[in-house]
Amino acid sequence: MKVEEVKSIVKTQRISAHSHIKGLGLDENGFAIQAAAGLVGQEQAREAAGVVVDMIRSKKMAGRAILLAGPPGTGKTAIALATAQELGNKVPFCPMVGSEVYSSEIKKTEVLMENFRRAIGLRIRETKEVYEGEVSELTPVETESPAGGYGKTVSHVIITLRTAKGSKQLKLDPSIYEALQKEKVEVGDVIYIEATSGAVKRQGRSDAYATEFDLEAEEYVPLPKGEVHKKKEVVQVT
């Protein structure tokens, strides 16, 4: 059996002429600092781009476009990339050059439409039933393999989730145990399990274990409040 790894379609960020730009370089009042965040000069254009960033954040730029005009080498691309850096990773930004549009195989309109689709971000908000809490017990129950032999299979998993209000013991399907292994869940982790799909999400380590080491890369989260079984609003960004 041949297993192929699917490569991501997201463009890799390479070192380029504008990779040093980290933002528009504005102060707290929206005025441009002469040299900041990788940009030098063009104070008026940077301040105008800062106004556009504020409009996008307040959701007042929907259905509108910005045209940056000027001679070559005046910093139009730099300001566009600085605007994207200022907005952050949650706002999709799709840079493209004129040479990408011209192709003997794909129509120009198709290339443009593909880039427009990449630049559209969807935020889906839905209410889901979840079991959330700190894992205080995780025990896989094994049975004899139905195929025979000496091997054993996991018939179900016993997991106990604890919150500030109480604890609950759950009996889970073996497929959810695979998801727990994939997320590397262990006792002391704070997780939530979706009741409908069985999807498992590890949120971090319980802050009760924060004093174990002086230095580590673990993210600590507080013990969840309320009941173990609850309705939670989940936001998906695509």
C-alpha positions in Angstrom: 0.0 0.0 0.0 1.4 3.4 -1.0 0.9 6.3 1.4 1.3 9.8 0.0 1.6 12.9 2.1 -0.7 15.8 0.9 1.2 19.0 0.7 -0.5 22.2 2.0 -1.7 24.7 -0.7 -0.8 27.6 1.6 2.1 29.6 0.2 5.3 29.4 2.1 6.7 32.7 3.5 10.2 33.1 2.1 12.8 35.8 2.6 11.9 38.5 0.1 12.2 42.3 -0.5 9.3 42.9 2.0 9.7 40.1 4.5 11.2 42.5 7.1 7.9 44.6 7.3 6.0 43.9 10.6 3.4 46.6 10.5 2.5 50.2 9.5 4.7 51.7 12.3 2.0 54.0 13.8 1.8 55.3 17.4 -1.2 54.9 19.7 -2.8 58.1 18.2 -2.5 56.8 14.6 0.4 59.1 13.6 3.3 57.5 11.6 6.7 57.1 13.3 9.5 58.1 10.8 11.2 54.7 10.9 9.3 51.9 12.6 8.2 48.3 11.9 10.5 48.0 8.9 9.1 51.1 7.1 10.8 54.5 6.5 9.1 57.6 5.3 5.7 57.8 3.4 4.1 59.0 6.7 0.9 60.3 5.1 0.3 57.1 3.1 0.9 55.0 6.2 -1.5 57.1 8.3 -4.1 56.7 5.5 -3.6 53.0 5.6 -4.0 53.1 9.4 -7.5 54.6 8.9 -8.3 51.8 6.4 -7.1 49.2 9.0 -9.5 50.8 11.6 -12.4 50.7 9.1 -11.7 47.0 8.4 -11.6 46.1 12.1 -14.9 48.0 12.7 -16.4 46.1 9.7 -17.0 49.2 7.6 -15.0 48.2 4.5 -17.2 45.3 3.2 -17.6 45.4 -0.5 -15.1 48.2 -1.0 -11.6 48.3 -2.5 -8.5 50.3 -2.1 -6.4 51.6 -5.0 -2.8 52.5 -4.3 -1.4 54.7 -7.1 2.1 56.0 -7.6 5.4 55.7 -9.6 7.4 52.5 -9.3 9.5 52.0 -6.2 7.5 54.4 -4.0 6.4 51.7 -1.5 2.9 50.7 -2.7 3.5 46.9 -2.2 5.2 47.7 1.1 2.2 49.6 2.5 -0.2 46.8 1.3 1.9 44.1 3.0 2.2 46.3 6.1 -1.6 46.7 6.2 -1.9 42.9 6.0 0.6 42.5 8.9 -1.3 45.1 11.0 -4.6 43.2 10.5 -3.1 39.9 11.7 -3.3 36.3 10.6 -7.1 36.0 11.0 -7.8 38.4 8.1 -6.8 36.6 4.9 -4.4 38.4 2.6 -3.5 37.0 -0.9 -0.6 38.8 -2.6 -0.3 38.2 -6.4 1.8 39.6 -9.3 0.8 40.2 -12.9 2.8 37.3 -14.2 0.5 34.9 -12.3 -2.5 36.0 -14.4 -1.0 35.3 -17.8 -1.1 31.6 -18.7 -1.7 29.6 -21.9 -3.6 26.9 -19.9 -5.8 28.8 -17.5 -8.1 31.8 -18.3 -7.2 35.1 -16.7 -10.7 35.4 -15.1 -10.2 31.9 -13.5 -6.9 32.9 -12.0 -8.4 36.1 -10.6 -11.5 34.3 -9.2 -9.2 31.7 -7.5 -7.3 34.5 -5.8 -10.5 36.3 -4.8 -11.8 33.1 -3.2 -8.5 32.7 -1.2 -8.9 36.3 0.0 -12.4 35.6 1.4 -12.5 34.5 5.1 -15.5 32.8 6.6 -16.3 32.8 10.3 -18.8 30.1 11.2 -20.4 30.4 14.6 -22.4 27.4 15.9 -23.7 26.0 19.2 -22.5 22.5 20.0 -23.1 20.1 22.9 -19.7 19.3 24.5 -18.2 17.5 27.4 -15.5 19.8 28.8 -13.2 19.3 31.8 -9.8 18.2 33.2 -9.0 14.6 32.6 -8.7 12.9 36.0 -8.9 9.3 34.7 -8.2 7.7 31.3 -8.5 3.9 31.1 -8.7 2.0 27.9 -10.6 -1.4 28.4 -9.2 -4.2 26.2 -10.9 -7.4 25.1 -9.8 -10.5 23.1 -9.3 -9.8 19.4 -12.3 -11.0 17.4 -9.9 -12.2 14.7 -8.3 -14.7 17.2 -4.7 -15.0 18.2 -2.9 -13.4 21.1 -3.7 -9.7 20.2 -6.2 -7.6 22.1 -8.3 -4.7 20.9 -9.8 -1.7 22.8 -13.5 -2.2 23.3 -14.2 1.1 25.0 -12.5 3.9 27.0 -13.4 5.1 30.5 -12.6 8.8 31.0 -13.4 11.0 33.9 -13.7 14.8 33.3 -13.6 17.2 36.3 -14.8 20.8 36.5 -15.2 23.3 39.3 -18.8 22.1 39.8 -18.3 18.4 39.8 -17.0 15.4 37.7 -18.5 13.0 35.2 -17.4 9.5 34.1 -17.9 8.8 30.3 -17.7 5.5 28.3 -16.3 6.3 24.9 -16.1 4.6 21.6 -12.7 3.2 20.5 -12.6 5.7 17.6 -12.6 8.5 20.1 -9.7 6.8 21.9 -7.7 7.2 18.6 -8.6 10.9 18.6 -7.4 11.2 22.2 -4.1 9.5 21.3 -3.7 11.8 18.3 -4.1 14.9 20.5 -1.7 13.3 23.0 -4.2 13.6 25.9 -3.1 12.5 29.3 -4.3 12.9 32.9 -4.2 16.6 33.9 -5.1 18.0 30.5 -8.1 20.1 29.9 -10.1 18.9 26.8 -13.5 19.0 25.3 -15.3 16.3 23.4 -18.1 17.1 20.9 -21.2 15.0 21.7 -22.4 14.7 18.1 -19.2 14.1 16.1 -16.9 12.8 18.9 -14.2 15.3 17.9 -11.6 15.8 20.6 -9.8 19.2 21.2 -7.0 19.5 23.8 -7.0 23.1 25.2 -3.9 22.8 27.4 -2.6 21.6 30.7 -4.5 22.3 33.9 -2.9 25.2 35.8 -2.9 23.0 38.9 0.3 21.4 37.4 1.9 24.8 36.6 4.5 24.5 39.4 6.0 21.2 38.2 8.9 22.8 36.2 10.5 26.2 36.1 10.7 26.3 32.3 8.6 24.4 29.8 6.7 25.0 26.5 3.3 23.8 27.9 0.2 26.1 27.8 -1.7 26.2 31.1 -5.4 26.9 31.2 -7.7 27.2 34.3 -10.1 24.5 35.4 -13.4 24.9 33.4 -16.4 26.3 35.3 -20.0 24.9 35.3 -21.1 21.4 34.4 -19.1 18.9 32.4 -21.9 18.5 29.9 -22.7 21.9 28.4 -23.6 23.8 25.3 -20.7 25.8 23.9 -20.5 28.3 21.1 -17.7 27.3 18.7 -16.3 29.7 16.1 -14.6 28.2 13.0 -12.5 30.4 10.8 -12.0 29.1 7.2 
